[in-house]
């Protein structure tokens, strides 16, 4: 065994690792990024835009009559699913708007 491999420092006492005064201290966690008001406000226009794009692409399936219809190769049920998903995204945007409004009103009441 080489001398470099030997540990010549004594092991630390257990009190170094455990501090009883910190054992009962309450921990407060900051809200996550997804729960923050800024993130919610950012997602509102994204949800509205994505819902609109879904609705427009689904409408192209029925409106465009040319041979080069961009949605022509897809079945009709897929256009229906896209309309449904667009409505779901708009519903999520409205729910998010109402939540942000409620949070901002609560913050205004608090001062």
Order of alpha helices (4+ residues) and beta strands (2+ residues): alpha-alpha-alpha
